[in-house]
Amino acid sequence: MTEALANGIGLIAGGGQFPLLFARAARKRGHRVVAVAHLNETDPGLAELVDALIWVKLGQLGKIIRHFHAHQINETAFAGTITKTRIFHDILPDWKGLSLWNKIDSRLDDSILRAIAGVLAEEGIEVIASTRYLDYLLFPEGILTKKRPNSSQMDDIRFGWRIARAIGRLDIGQCVVVRERSVLAVEAIEGTDAAIRRGGQLSGSGAVVVKLRKPGQDFRFDLPATGPVTIATMVEARAAVLAVEAGQSLLFDRSAMIDAANKAGIAVVGLRCDGDELPSTLPARI
C-alpha cells in the first residue's frame, strides 16, 4: 500500500461547520480525506476540502461502505448534525441500512450510532473520535462571559445538572431548561434549540439552560455542541444562563459566541463534574 493510501481517513458528514473543520484539520496533517455527505444536511462546500466525496440519503449504509472500500479507508469519523426527525419522512435505506434498522431494538441516538459503528467495524472500518484533530473545540472550564451566574441561578444549574444526567442515562437528550428549580423543557428528538424556545415560552424570562454529555456516551459521535446559534436562540427565549459540561462538549466560534452573550447579558459557564452533584463554588473567569 502506498503512503498516500495508508494516510487515507474517512469522514461521514452531517450538517454544520464541524465536518469542514475536521476535513481541514485532517488534510493539514497529511491525510487524504474521503467523505460521505448527506443530502439536505451537509454543506456543499465540503467538496472543496476533501479528496473524494459521494452524496447519500439517510440510511444508505451499504453505499457508504462501498465508497470507503473503493478508496481503501479503514478509519472514519462522524462529524456534524443530522436532523433527527428526518427518520420519519426523509430516509431511503439500502439493503444494508434496512437490515441494520430492523435489528435495532431501541431507536435512540446512541443505540443507532453504536450499531452503525459496529457494522463498519465488521467491514474493517474503525470509527474514531471526531475530536482527534480538534481538541481546541472542547468547551473550557470557567466563566466565559462578563456576567456570572448569581446564587439563585447556581441553584438552578445544580438542579438542572441532576435532571440532565438523569435524562442522559435514558439516552433521551443532552439539554434541559429550568427556572426556580422547575423543569421547563427536556430535549428529545427535536433538538436543543427547540427545547430552549419551548422553555422560554413557559418561563417568560430568566431560564437557565444546562447541556451535558450523556453518561457513558461514546466520545466518537453526537457530542453536545454550542455556539453563536445557541446564544441567538437564548436571546429569542429570553434565557439568562448557559451552563455546559467542560471538556465533554464542543464549542464553535468561541469569540463570536462570547461576544453575543456579553451583548445580551447572558452568563456562560463551563463546569466539570464526574457525578451528578456540582461543586459548591464557581470556577474562575477565563
C-alpha positions in Angstrom: 0.0 0.0 0.0 1.4 3.4 -0.9 1.9 6.1 1.7 -1.0 8.2 0.3 -3.4 5.3 0.6 -2.1 4.5 4.1 -2.9 8.1 5.2 -6.5 8.0 4.0 -9.2 8.8 6.5 -13.0 8.7 6.1 -15.5 11.4 7.1 -19.2 10.7 7.5 -20.5 14.3 7.4 -23.7 15.8 8.7 -24.7 19.4 8.8 -22.9 22.5 10.2 -19.3 23.5 10.2 -17.8 20.6 12.1 -17.3 18.4 9.0 -15.5 21.2 7.3 -13.2 21.8 10.3 -12.5 18.1 10.6 -11.6 17.9 6.9 -9.2 20.9 7.1 -7.5 19.6 10.2 -7.1 16.1 8.8 -5.6 17.3 5.5 -3.3 19.7 7.4 -1.9 16.5 9.0 -1.3 14.9 5.6 -4.4 12.7 5.3 -6.4 12.0 2.2 -9.9 12.7 3.3 -12.6 10.5 1.7 -16.0 11.9 2.6 -19.7 10.9 2.7 -22.1 13.8 2.6 -25.8 13.6 3.5 -28.3 15.2 1.1 -30.2 18.2 2.7 -27.8 18.3 5.6 -24.1 18.7 4.6 -22.6 21.9 3.4 -21.8 21.5 -0.3 -18.6 23.4 0.3 -17.2 20.2 1.9 -16.4 19.0 -1.7 -13.6 21.6 -2.0 -11.9 20.4 1.2 -11.7 16.6 0.6 -10.1 14.3 -1.9 -13.2 12.2 -2.7 -16.9 12.6 -1.9 -20.2 11.0 -2.5 -23.7 12.1 -1.5 -26.1 9.7 0.2 -29.6 9.7 1.6 -30.1 8.9 5.2 -29.9 5.1 5.7 -27.7 4.2 2.7 -25.1 2.3 4.8 -24.1 -0.1 2.0 -23.2 2.8 -0.3 -21.0 4.3 2.4 -19.2 1.0 3.0 -18.6 0.5 -0.8 -17.2 4.1 -1.1 -14.8 3.6 1.7 -13.7 0.2 0.4 -13.1 1.6 -3.0 -10.7 4.2 -1.5 -9.1 1.8 0.9 -10.3 3.6 4.0 -10.1 1.8 7.4 -10.7 4.7 9.7 -13.6 7.2 9.7 -15.1 9.9 11.9 -18.7 11.1 12.3 -18.9 14.8 12.3 -21.9 17.2 12.0 -25.5 17.1 12.8 -28.4 15.1 11.3 -31.9 16.4 11.8 -33.3 13.5 13.8 -36.9 14.0 12.8 -35.9 13.1 9.2 -36.1 9.4 10.2 -39.9 9.8 9.9 -40.1 11.3 6.4 -36.7 11.6 4.6 -35.0 8.2 4.8 -34.1 5.9 1.9 -32.2 2.9 3.3 -30.4 0.5 1.0 -30.4 -3.2 1.8 -27.5 -2.9 4.3 -29.2 0.0 6.1 -32.6 -1.6 6.2 -31.2 -4.8 7.6 -29.4 -2.9 10.4 -32.5 -0.8 11.1 -34.7 -3.8 11.6 -32.2 -5.3 14.1 -32.1 -2.2 16.4 -34.5 -2.7 19.3 -34.1 0.9 20.5 -34.2 3.8 18.0 -32.3 6.2 20.4 -29.2 8.1 19.3 -26.5 6.1 20.9 -28.1 2.8 20.0 -28.3 3.7 16.3 -24.8 5.2 16.1 -23.2 2.3 18.0 -25.0 -0.2 15.7 -23.7 1.7 12.6 -20.2 1.7 14.1 -20.4 -2.0 14.8 -21.3 -2.8 11.2 -18.5 -0.5 9.9 -16.1 -2.4 12.3 -17.2 -5.7 10.8 -16.3 -4.2 7.4 -12.8 -3.3 8.6 -13.6 0.4 9.1 -12.9 1.7 12.6 -14.9 4.8 13.9 -12.5 7.2 15.6 -13.3 10.2 17.9 -14.4 13.2 15.9 -12.2 15.4 18.1 -9.0 13.6 17.2 -7.6 16.7 15.5 -9.8 19.3 17.1 -9.2 19.3 20.8 -9.3 23.1 20.8 -13.0 22.9 20.2 -13.7 21.3 23.6 -15.7 23.6 25.9 -13.3 25.1 28.5 -13.9 25.1 32.3 -14.6 28.5 33.8 -16.8 31.6 33.4 -16.6 32.8 29.8 -18.6 35.9 30.0 -18.6 39.2 31.8 -21.8 38.2 33.6 -21.6 35.3 36.1 -24.5 33.3 37.5 -25.9 34.5 40.8 -26.6 32.3 43.7 -30.2 31.6 42.7 -29.0 30.7 39.1 -26.4 28.4 40.5 -29.1 26.6 42.4 -30.9 26.2 39.1 -27.7 24.9 37.4 -27.2 22.3 40.1 -30.8 21.2 39.9 -30.7 21.2 36.1 -27.4 19.2 36.1 -29.0 16.4 38.1 -32.0 16.3 35.7 -29.8 16.4 32.6 -27.8 13.5 34.0 -31.0 11.5 34.5 -32.4 12.0 31.0 -28.9 11.3 29.6 -28.8 7.9 31.3 -32.0 7.1 29.4 -30.5 8.4 26.1 -33.3 10.9 25.7 -31.3 14.1 25.3 -28.5 16.3 26.5 -30.2 19.6 27.5 -32.7 20.8 30.0 -34.2 24.2 30.6 -35.1 25.1 34.2 -36.1 28.0 36.4 -36.6 28.2 40.1 -35.8 24.5 40.3 -38.7 23.6 38.0 -38.2 21.7 34.7 -39.5 23.8 31.8 -38.2 21.7 28.9 -36.3 18.5 28.3 -34.6 18.0 25.0 -35.7 15.0 23.0 -35.7 14.4 19.2 -36.5 18.0 18.4 -33.0 19.2 19.4 -31.5 21.8 21.8 -32.8 25.0 20.1 -36.4 23.8 20.0 -36.1 22.8 23.7 -34.7 26.3 24.6 -37.6 28.0 22.7 -40.2 25.9 24.5 -38.6 26.6 27.9 -38.5 30.3 27.1 -42.2 30.3 26.2 -43.0 28.8 29.6 -40.6 30.8 31.8 -41.2 34.2 30.2 -37.6 35.2 31.0 -34.7 34.2 33.1 -34.5 30.5 32.2 -31.3 28.5 32.8 -30.1 26.2 30.1 -27.9 23.2 31.1 -26.3 21.0 28.5 -24.3 17.9 29.3 -22.7 14.8 27.7 -24.8 11.7 28.4 -23.3 9.4 31.0 -21.4 6.7 29.2 -21.8 8.4 25.8 -19.4 7.3 23.2 -16.9 10.1 22.5 -16.8 9.1 18.9 -20.2 10.7 18.0 -23.0 13.0 19.0 -21.1 15.2 21.4 -23.1 18.1 22.8 -22.3 21.3 20.9 -23.0 25.0 21.4 -22.1 28.2 19.6 -23.5 31.6 18.5 -26.7 30.0 17.3 -27.3 28.7 20.8 -26.9 32.2 22.2 -29.2 33.6 19.5 -31.9 31.1 20.5 -31.4 32.0 24.1 -31.9 35.7 23.3 -35.1 34.8 21.5 -36.2 32.8 24.5 -35.0 35.5 27.0 -32.9 32.9 28.8 -30.3 34.1 31.3 -27.7 31.4 31.8 -26.0 28.7 29.8 -24.1 26.0 31.7 -22.2 23.4 29.7 -20.1 20.4 30.8 -16.4 21.4 30.2 -14.2 19.0 28.3 -17.1 16.9 27.2 -18.8 19.1 24.6 -17.9 21.2 21.6 -17.8 25.0 21.4 -17.9 26.5 17.9 -16.9 30.1 17.1 -15.9 30.8 20.7 -15.2 34.6 20.2 -18.4 35.2 18.4 -20.4 33.3 20.9 -18.9 35.1 23.9 -19.4 38.5 22.2 -23.1 37.7 21.5 -23.6 36.5 25.1 -21.9 39.6 26.6 -24.0 41.9 24.4 -27.2 40.1 25.5 -26.2 39.9 29.2 -26.2 36.1 29.2 -23.9 34.3 31.6 -22.0 31.3 30.1 -20.1 28.9 32.2 -18.2 25.6 31.7 -18.3 23.2 34.6 -16.6 19.9 35.3 -18.1 17.2 37.4 -17.7 13.4 37.3 -21.0 12.7 39.0 -24.4 14.3 39.4 -23.5 16.9 42.1 -21.6 20.0 41.1 -19.0 21.7 43.4 -20.4 24.4 45.7 -18.2 27.1 44.2 -18.0 28.5 40.7 -14.8 28.1 38.7 -12.7 31.2 37.9 -13.4 33.6 35.0 -11.3 32.6 31.9 
